[in-house]
């Protein structure tokens, strides 16, 4: 393995670890308040969303060479993630998948 692939794998591991740590926030909050009430399905849905986000960003970072294109693609991926998350949480668009 060369240096570039080691760096890429460390970056992917760091991003994936960050995503897992984000899932710990509601888990810990559930221990201290009744206002956060996630089911296993909620954790699964967010885990899938975060995994898709991590994989999509990593694919862009590994394949796109132009920094400007990388930035715009990653911002597009992030905005898409946030819209899906908001729709699932509170239903800003009004799809059948909207939360309450």
N, C-alpha and C positions, 0 to 999 in steps of 0.2 A: 504494500500500500504506500502510495506517495503522500506527501504532506497535504496536498489539496483534498484528497479523499478523506483523510483523517479530520481535517478542519470541517468538511461538509458533514461528516457523521457526528462530530461534536456539536455542531450547530443544530442539526436535526434533533439530537438527544436533548439539548438545552431547550429548544422550542417545545418539544413534547413534554418535558418535565414541567415547564411553565404552564402548559395546558392542564396537566394533572393537578398542579398546585391551585389553579383557578377553581377546579372542582371541589377542592377542600374548603373553600370559603363558605359555600352554603351548608356543607356538612357540619362545619364547626358552628356556624350561626344557628343551625337547628338545635344545637345543644344548649343554647342560651336564651332563645326567644321562640315564642309560638308563632311569630309573624313569618318566619321562613319555614315552609312546610313542603319540601320536595319529596316526591315518591321515587321509587327505583326507576320508573319510566322517565322522570325528569332528568335524573342523572344520566341515564342511557342516551336520551336525546341530546343533551348538552355534550356528552362525551363524543357522540357521533359528529356533532357540529364542530367541536374543537378539533377533532381528528381530521375532518375534511379541510378545515382552515389550515392546519399545520401542513398537511400533505400538499395542498394547492400552493401555499407560499413557498414551500421547499422546491416544488417542481419549477416554479417561476425563477427562483434564485439559482437553480442549477442549469436551466436551459436558456434563459434570456440574458443576452450579453450587454445590451444597452442599459445604462443606469436609469435613464429617463423612462424607458419602457418598463423596467422592473418596478420602478416606483408607482407608475400609473396602474399596472396590473395588480400589484399588491394592495394598493388603495381600493381598487375595484373589488378585489376578493374580500377585503375587510368590510367595505360598505355592504356587500351582499350578505356576509355573515351577520352583520348587525341588523339588517332588515329582517332576515329570517328569524333571528333571535327575538327581536321585538314583536314580530308577528306571532310566534309561538307563545311568548310571554303574555302579551296584552291584546293582540289582535288589531294592530294599527291599519291593516289592509282589509280585513274582514273575510279571510278565507275560512273554510271549514276546519282548518287546523288551529285556529286562533285559540289562545288561552282565555281565561275569564278575568 
